[in-house]
Amino acid sequence: YLYKTSRVRLKEKPSLEKSLQDSINREPFRAIFIFNGKEFYLFNIHLVPTNKNPQNEAKKLDTLPKIYKDKNIIIMGDFNLSGAHSGFDSLKKFGFKTSLLSKKTSLKAKE
């Protein structure tokens, strides 16, 4: 994580998210930041490649809002899926939205 120490504070040492270690090939890396007195839980993830069905792992990400109820959660990384993919439907039920819908990425992905 890169962050501006004059704006945010790291709450604790970042670590791998253990709750997904048995269900996702590369479990998310979690960091908790404090900004304006509020905690933000950031989960950086890299799902398996497209030919290995990343949607199966994406479906398991709904574990995070179940565990971290009432927390400010941001899930980011390389999903190897479009933000509109049905693999994210369970997260969308928790109110999650993609931030890059219909926007070009470094790979110039089309949504």
N, C-alpha and C positions, 0 to 999 in steps of 0.2 A: 504494500500500500504506500502511496505517496500522498502526503497531506501537509498542509500548512500549519505548523505548530502554533502560530499566533492566532489561528482561527478555531482549531479543534484540538481536543486532548484525547490521547489514547488511554482507555480505562485500565486495560490489563494487557499482558503479552498476548498477541494473536496466536491462534492454535487451530488445529484441524477439528472439524465438527464431528465428534465421535458418534453421534446418533445416526449418521448415514454411512459409517465405515463398512458395514456389511452389505449395503444395498446399492452403493454407487462405487464405480471403479476408482474414481479420484474424489474423495469426499471434499466438501467445501472448506476453504480456509476462512476462519471467522476472526473478525476484529470488532471491538466495541469502541466507538468513538463518542465523545461528549461534545455537543455543540449547543450553545445557548442554554445550557443546563439540562438538555435532553440527551438521552442515550440513543445511539443508532447502531444497530447490529448489521454489519456488512458481511456478506457471504460471497466469496469469490470462488467460482466453480469452472471446471472444464469438463463438459460431458464427453462421452465416448464419441468417436467419429460417426459420420452419417451412415456408413455401411454397417455399423454395430447397433443401430436403433437407439439413438440418444433419447427418443421420446419415452422409452421405458425408464430411463433415469430421471427425466424431467418430471414424470408423474410422481416420483418419490420425494420431490422437493417440497411437497405440501406438509411434510414432517416438520419443517422449520416453523411455520406459523402455529402449528399445533403445540410445539414445545415452548416457543417464545411468544406466548399469548400476550397481547397488549404491549408488545415491544415494537419499536420502529425498525422495520426490516427492509434491507436492500439486498437483492440477489443479483449478482452481476457475473460476467465472465463470457466464456465461449460455450454456447449451448449447442452449436452445430444444428440448430433448428431456427426456423422463422419464428418470430414472436407471436405470429398468428396460429401456430401449429396447435392442434388439439392436445398435444402432450402437456401443455401448460394450463389446460382447463381447470384442473384442481386448484392451482395457484390463483387463477382468476376468480374462483369462487370465494377466496379469502380477500379479494379486492386488489390483487396485484395487477399491474399494467406494464406493458412494455414501454420503454422510453424511446425506442428507435423505430417505431412503426412508420413505414413509408419514408424512411430516411436512409441515405446511403451510409454504409459502414466502410471501414478500411478495405473490406473485401467487395464493396459495391453490391451487397446483397439486395435482392428484390424481395419485398414483402408481399 
